[in-house]
Amino acid sequence: MTTAQELADQRHRDHMRTLLAQAAEQFGFDLAREPVFGWRDRTIGAPAHSPHGDLWVRVTTEFPAWAYGRVWTGNTDATALTGVPRPEVAEQVYRVFGDQLATPDGVRAQLFVIARLLLRIERGDDPAVAPLLHQRARELLGR
């Protein structure tokens, strides 16, 4: 049986999918893959094809009275990244900082971030990324 919370979550995700499709249509983009939800379903994004090339479409929605404070800086912070299509951000970070990430301190930093993300997943965040995080941790640990 579906709980009220599960039903509300599904309705919210359906609403976010509708907003993403409307945004893509409004700008003349074709969504290329299934969308990905951000932290606590606050955002939704997907790769898209446009007349100007491939890009990433991202939509967020929240009541303005609730969207404040340090946990709501991700959307603003993301706009500071220019010239890098969103699916390539991780690759760009590795190209720029790969030498530092390969140092013992860099490996420890990556493991620290992986541990924090896995803890967030245990608390209800996106479980789909857990296998990727575990895989990366094994690579870093040489196993």
PESULGI-V885705 format. One record per residue. N is the residue number from 0. SS is DSSP state (alpha for helix, beta for strand, coil for the rest). PSI is psi in degrees with one decimal (* if undefined). D_CENTER is the distance of its C-alpha to the mean C-alpha in Angstrom with 1 decimal. Layout:
N,SS,PSI,D_CENTER / N,SS,PSI,D_CENTER
This chain:
0,coil,138.5,29.7 / 1,coil,130.4,26.6 / 2,coil,166.1,26.3 / 3,alpha,-38.9,26.0 / 4,alpha,-44.4,22.6 / 5,alpha,-40.0,21.3 / 6,alpha,-43.4,22.8 / 7,alpha,-42.0,21.3 / 8,alpha,-41.9,17.8 / 9,alpha,-41.1,18.5 / 10,alpha,-41.3,20.0 / 11,alpha,-45.0,17.0 / 12,alpha,-40.6,14.7 / 13,alpha,-41.9,17.5 / 14,alpha,-43.4,17.8 / 15,alpha,-40.8,14.2 / 16,alpha,-41.5,14.8 / 17,alpha,-44.3,18.1 / 18,alpha,-40.4,16.7 / 19,alpha,-45.3,14.4 / 20,alpha,-40.3,17.5 / 21,alpha,-41.3,19.7 / 22,alpha,-44.6,17.7 / 23,alpha,-44.3,17.8 / 24,alpha,-43.3,21.4 / 25,alpha,-36.7,22.4 / 26,alpha,2.2,21.4 / 27,coil,29.9,22.8 / 28,coil,150.8,19.6 / 29,beta,118.5,19.4 / 30,beta,134.7,16.2 / 31,coil,-26.4,16.2 / 32,coil,176.7,14.3 / 33,coil,143.5,13.0 / 34,coil,161.4,10.0 / 35,beta,133.7,6.8 / 36,beta,143.5,6.5 / 37,coil,-168.0,4.5 / 38,alpha,124.9,6.8 / 39,alpha,31.5,10.2 / 40,alpha,27.4,9.6 / 41,coil,-23.5,9.9 / 42,beta,164.2,7.9 / 43,beta,140.7,7.9 / 44,beta,161.5,7.6 / 45,beta,151.0,9.7 / 46,beta,150.4,11.8 / 47,beta,158.3,15.2 / 48,beta,138.5,18.7 / 49,beta,168.2,20.7 / 50,coil,-18.2,24.3 / 51,coil,4.1,22.9 / 52,beta,-177.3,20.9 / 53,beta,145.7,17.5 / 54,beta,-179.7,14.5 / 55,beta,128.8,11.1 / 56,beta,128.9,11.6 / 57,beta,136.2,9.5 / 58,beta,141.6,11.3 / 59,beta,152.6,11.7 / 60,coil,140.8,14.8 / 61,coil,156.3,16.7 / 62,coil,128.9,20.4 / 63,coil,-34.4,21.1 / 64,coil,-21.3,23.1 / 65,coil,-16.4,20.2 / 66,coil,75.3,17.6 / 67,coil,169.8,19.0 / 68,coil,177.2,19.0 / 69,alpha,-21.9,17.0 / 70,alpha,-1.6,14.1 / 71,alpha,20.2,13.6 / 72,coil,-10.0,13.4 / 73,alpha,-43.3,9.8 / 74,alpha,-40.8,10.5 / 75,alpha,-44.0,13.8 / 76,alpha,-39.7,12.7 / 77,alpha,-29.7,10.3 / 78,alpha,-17.6,13.5 / 79,coil,-19.9,15.4 / 80,coil,110.0,14.0 / 81,coil,149.8,16.4 / 82,coil,6.0,17.7 / 83,coil,111.4,14.7 / 84,coil,135.2,13.0 / 85,alpha,-42.2,9.2 / 86,alpha,-16.5,9.4 / 87,alpha,4.8,12.0 / 88,alpha,-47.7,10.7 / 89,alpha,-41.1,11.0 / 90,alpha,-40.1,14.3 / 91,alpha,-41.7,15.5 / 92,alpha,-44.0,15.0 / 93,alpha,-37.9,17.0 / 94,alpha,-39.9,19.6 / 95,alpha,-41.3,20.1 / 96,alpha,11.1,20.1 / 97,alpha,-39.2,20.9 / 98,alpha,-38.5,24.4 / 99,alpha,-36.3,23.4 / 100,alpha,-23.2,20.8 / 101,coil,-9.9,23.7 / 102,coil,163.0,26.0 / 103,alpha,-41.3,26.7 / 104,alpha,-38.0,25.0 / 105,alpha,-40.2,21.9 / 106,alpha,-44.6,21.9 / 107,alpha,-41.0,22.4 / 108,alpha,-42.7,19.5 / 109,alpha,-42.1,17.1 / 110,alpha,-36.6,18.7 / 111,alpha,-46.5,18.4 / 112,alpha,-42.2,14.7 / 113,alpha,-44.5,14.5 / 114,alpha,-42.0,17.0 / 115,alpha,-41.9,15.2 / 116,alpha,-39.2,12.0 / 117,alpha,-36.0,14.4 / 118,alpha,-41.0,16.3 / 119,alpha,-36.6,13.5 / 120,alpha,-41.1,13.1 / 121,alpha,-27.8,16.9 / 122,coil,7.9,16.7 / 123,coil,-2.6,14.7 / 124,coil,176.5,11.0 / 125,coil,103.8,9.3 / 126,alpha,-13.8,12.2 / 127,alpha,-24.4,11.1 / 128,alpha,-9.9,9.8 / 129,alpha,-46.8,13.1 / 130,alpha,-36.6,15.2 / 131,alpha,-39.9,13.3 / 132,alpha,-42.9,13.6 / 133,alpha,-41.5,17.2 / 134,alpha,-45.3,17.9 / 135,alpha,-39.2,16.9 / 136,alpha,-42.6,18.9 / 137,alpha,-41.6,21.8 / 138,alpha,-44.2,21.7 / 139,alpha,-32.6,21.9 / 140,alpha,-1.4,24.7 / 141,coil,30.5,26.5 / 142,coil,*,26.8
